[in-house]
């Protein structure tokens, strides 16, 4: 039997939460020098990447919930299959 829309959403949410927690744990457990170091060729440090992920998560959550000014909440269309 094919995976339903709601099952796909649940699977993706779980996978995202697990990946996000692994990422956050790696940042928490790393030495400060390692996470603050920027690549020699430029780019962002792990700390900057972590901040960016948190900011995008918060912004996306506010957009979906309607808390972000000018944004409309995504309507609940009920279960899909």
C-alpha atoms as one frame of an Amber mdcrd trajectory, in Angstrom:
protein
   0.000   0.000   0.000   1.296   3.434  -0.907   2.191   5.908   1.785  -0.561
   8.476   2.396   0.017  12.222   2.350  -0.307  12.401   6.150   2.129   9.505
   6.563   4.671  11.264   4.326   4.294  14.455   6.372   4.754  12.539   9.634
   7.814  10.714   8.251   9.410  13.955   7.020   8.701  15.760  10.298  10.322
  12.940  12.251  13.330  12.838   9.927  13.752  16.618  10.164  13.513  16.606
  13.974  16.081  13.805  14.204  18.509  15.526  11.813  18.032  18.874  13.549
  18.724  17.325  16.961  21.873  15.578  15.648  23.094  18.894  14.233  22.358
  20.794  17.452  24.019  18.072  19.549  27.152  18.231  17.414  27.301  21.996
  17.870  26.715  21.738  21.628  29.384  19.063  22.069  32.061  20.635  19.878
  34.899  22.762  21.162  34.196  26.515  20.939  37.296  27.038  18.787  36.091
  24.460  16.273  32.568  25.845  15.863  33.729  29.461  15.671  36.476  28.827
  13.116  35.672  29.987   9.602  36.983  28.105   6.576  40.243  29.466   5.184
  38.606  30.056   1.789  35.766  32.059   3.346  32.320  30.833   4.151  30.489
  30.475   7.407  31.564  28.970  10.687  29.505  26.171  12.224  28.187  28.728
  14.740  26.989  30.979  11.925  25.341  28.030  10.175  23.616  27.031  13.425
  22.334  30.584  13.921  21.075  30.673  10.332  19.237  27.341  10.717  17.571
  28.583  13.919  16.586  31.899  12.312  15.105  30.218   9.237  13.227  27.696
  11.407  11.721  30.510  13.494  10.852  32.545  10.411   9.237  29.584   8.666
   7.256  28.660  11.801   5.993  32.250  12.075   4.998  32.220   8.410   3.109
  28.932   8.709   1.342  29.958  11.933   0.429  33.426  10.675   2.419  35.187
  13.430   4.677  36.887  10.905   3.252  40.294   9.974   1.618  40.267   6.577
   1.509  36.491   6.417  -1.655  34.477   6.385  -1.824  31.129   8.184  -1.892
  28.104   5.941  -5.475  26.849   5.952  -6.215  23.376   7.252  -7.654  21.477
   4.342  -8.240  18.337   6.357  -6.738  14.890   5.811  -5.423  13.878   2.428
  -4.544  10.486   1.116
